[in-house]
Amino acid sequence: MQQTRLVEAAHALKLSYNPTLRLVLTGKLKGEQRDGRWYVDAKSLAAMQRERELAKEQSPVPTA
């Protein structure tokens, strides 16, 4: 299983570290802690990125 450090996953998702860690702890993003560091499953990260992009595309654009 290919993994990415949590800090790098947070950057890829355009989130800070703590909200990304919360996604892991709640099971919305697959990850594990090894030697005091958190790692995120690369496939899970890619799926989350696609999901966020789709949600962004489908959200209505506010008009001023």
Buried (B, 14 or more C-beta within 10 A) or exposed (E): EEBBEBBBBBBBBEBEEEEBBEBBEEEEBBBEEEEEEBBBBBEBBEEBBEEEEEEEEEEEEEEE
